[in-house]
Amino acid sequence: MAVDINKIDEIISSHERSEESLLSILQSFQRELNYVPEEGIKRLSESFGVPESRIFAMATFYKALSLVPRGRHTIKVCMGTACHLKGGGLILEAIERELGVERSGTTKDMRFSLETVNCVGACAMAPVVVVDNEYHGHASPSNVHNILKKYE
């Protein structure tokens, strides 16, 4: 996937030029490009005089950042105790089948990225699927299709 160098430079230049801005810039890459491109890390390193390895370490430390392109929508299937006991694993399998993608993967059309999380803090609604920041409580394998079609 080709990266728009001008977009990377635009993101970098829109932030204050200090080491404290590095994480904010990485977050902007993620938000605007759906991932942190290798070229972005290189350009940051050159612009700020910070070793690429340090920026790479930051980019891999935070789960919200990804070094590979992510889908337009992020699906999080809760696998916390309450959700697990109420069928979280079955819901995950249904989503994998529906989208043709495995956990921690992204659909070929770049529409969805699928991940599991330990808890979303909504145990009373278990099992829970979160798409982007929208919670879908009392989910079941049979309503996975209806949940996902809202995000076309």
C-alpha positions as CSV (number, residue, x, y, z in Angstrom):
1,M,0.0,0.0,0.0
2,A,1.5,3.3,-1.1
3,V,1.8,6.0,1.5
4,D,1.2,9.6,0.8
5,I,4.4,11.3,2.0
6,N,2.7,14.7,1.7
7,K,0.0,13.6,4.1
8,I,2.7,12.3,6.5
9,D,4.5,15.6,6.4
10,E,1.3,17.5,6.8
11,I,0.5,15.5,10.0
12,I,3.9,16.0,11.4
13,S,3.9,19.8,10.7
14,S,0.5,20.2,12.3
15,H,2.0,19.3,15.7
16,E,4.4,21.1,18.0
17,R,8.0,20.3,17.3
18,S,8.9,18.6,20.6
19,E,9.6,15.0,21.7
20,E,6.4,15.3,23.9
21,S,4.5,15.4,20.6
22,L,5.7,12.1,19.3
23,L,2.8,10.0,20.7
24,S,0.3,12.6,19.6
25,I,1.7,12.4,16.0
26,L,1.6,8.6,16.1
27,Q,-2.1,8.8,17.2
28,S,-2.8,11.2,14.3
29,F,-1.2,8.8,11.8
30,Q,-3.5,6.0,13.2
31,R,-6.6,8.2,13.1
32,E,-6.0,9.6,9.6
33,L,-4.2,6.7,7.8
34,N,-5.7,3.8,9.9
35,Y,-2.1,2.7,10.8
36,V,1.4,4.0,11.6
37,P,3.3,3.6,8.4
38,E,7.0,2.8,8.4
39,E,7.7,5.9,6.3
40,G,6.0,7.9,9.0
41,I,8.4,6.6,11.7
42,K,11.3,7.4,9.4
43,R,10.1,10.9,8.8
44,L,9.5,11.5,12.5
45,S,13.0,10.2,13.3
46,E,14.6,12.6,10.8
47,S,12.4,15.6,11.8
48,F,12.9,15.2,15.5
49,G,16.4,13.7,15.7
50,V,15.0,10.7,17.6
51,P,16.2,7.2,16.8
52,E,13.7,5.1,14.8
53,S,13.9,2.4,17.4
54,R,12.5,4.7,20.1
55,I,9.6,5.7,17.9
56,F,9.0,2.1,16.9
57,A,9.0,1.1,20.5
58,M,6.3,3.7,21.2
59,A,4.2,2.5,18.2
60,T,4.3,-1.1,19.3
61,F,3.7,-0.4,23.0
62,Y,0.2,1.0,22.6
63,K,-2.5,-1.4,21.4
64,A,-4.4,1.5,19.9
65,L,-1.6,1.9,17.3
66,S,-1.0,-0.5,14.5
67,L,2.0,-0.9,12.1
68,V,-0.2,-2.6,9.5
69,P,-3.2,-1.0,7.8
70,R,-6.4,-1.4,9.8
71,G,-10.0,-1.5,8.6
72,R,-12.3,1.5,8.5
73,H,-14.2,-0.1,11.4
74,T,-12.7,-1.9,14.4
75,I,-14.7,-4.7,16.0
76,K,-13.8,-5.6,19.6
77,V,-15.3,-8.8,20.9
78,C,-15.2,-8.9,24.7
79,M,-13.7,-12.0,26.2
80,G,-14.0,-11.0,29.8
81,T,-15.4,-13.5,32.3
82,A,-19.0,-12.5,32.0
83,C,-18.9,-12.3,28.2
84,H,-16.9,-15.5,27.8
85,L,-19.4,-17.4,30.0
86,K,-22.3,-16.0,28.0
87,G,-20.9,-17.0,24.6
88,G,-18.2,-14.5,23.6
89,G,-16.2,-17.3,21.9
90,L,-19.2,-18.3,19.8
91,I,-19.8,-14.7,18.8
92,L,-16.2,-14.3,17.8
93,E,-16.5,-17.5,15.6
94,A,-19.6,-16.1,14.0
95,I,-17.9,-12.8,13.1
96,E,-14.9,-14.6,11.8
97,R,-17.2,-16.7,9.5
98,E,-19.3,-13.7,8.5
99,L,-16.3,-11.6,7.5
100,G,-13.9,-14.3,6.4
101,V,-11.2,-13.0,8.8
102,E,-9.5,-14.3,11.9
103,R,-9.0,-12.5,15.1
104,S,-6.4,-9.8,14.9
105,G,-7.0,-9.6,11.2
106,T,-8.4,-7.2,8.7
107,T,-10.9,-8.0,5.9
108,K,-9.5,-7.9,2.4
109,D,-11.7,-4.9,1.5
110,M,-10.2,-3.0,4.5
111,R,-13.7,-2.5,6.0
112,F,-13.2,-4.3,9.3
113,S,-10.4,-5.2,11.7
114,L,-11.3,-7.8,14.3
115,E,-9.8,-8.1,17.8
116,T,-10.6,-9.5,21.1
117,V,-10.3,-7.6,24.4
118,N,-10.2,-8.7,28.0
119,C,-13.0,-6.6,29.2
120,V,-15.0,-3.6,27.9
121,G,-16.6,-2.8,31.3
122,A,-20.1,-3.6,30.4
123,C,-20.7,-6.9,32.1
124,A,-24.4,-6.2,32.6
125,M,-24.8,-6.3,28.8
126,A,-22.8,-9.4,28.3
127,P,-21.9,-10.7,25.8
128,V,-20.7,-7.4,24.2
129,V,-19.4,-6.5,20.8
130,V,-18.0,-3.0,20.3
131,V,-17.8,-1.6,16.8
132,D,-15.8,1.6,16.7
133,N,-17.1,3.0,19.9
134,E,-20.7,1.7,19.7
135,Y,-21.6,-1.0,22.2
136,H,-23.8,-3.9,21.1
137,G,-25.0,-5.7,24.2
138,H,-26.6,-9.1,24.6
139,A,-25.0,-10.1,21.3
140,S,-25.5,-13.5,19.9
141,P,-24.2,-15.5,16.9
142,S,-27.6,-15.1,15.3
143,N,-27.5,-11.3,15.4
144,V,-23.9,-10.8,14.2
145,H,-25.0,-10.2,10.6
146,N,-27.5,-7.4,11.7
147,I,-24.8,-5.7,13.9
148,L,-22.3,-5.7,11.0
149,K,-24.6,-4.5,8.2
150,K,-24.9,-1.2,10.0
151,Y,-21.3,-0.4,9.1
152,E,-21.4,-0.8,5.3
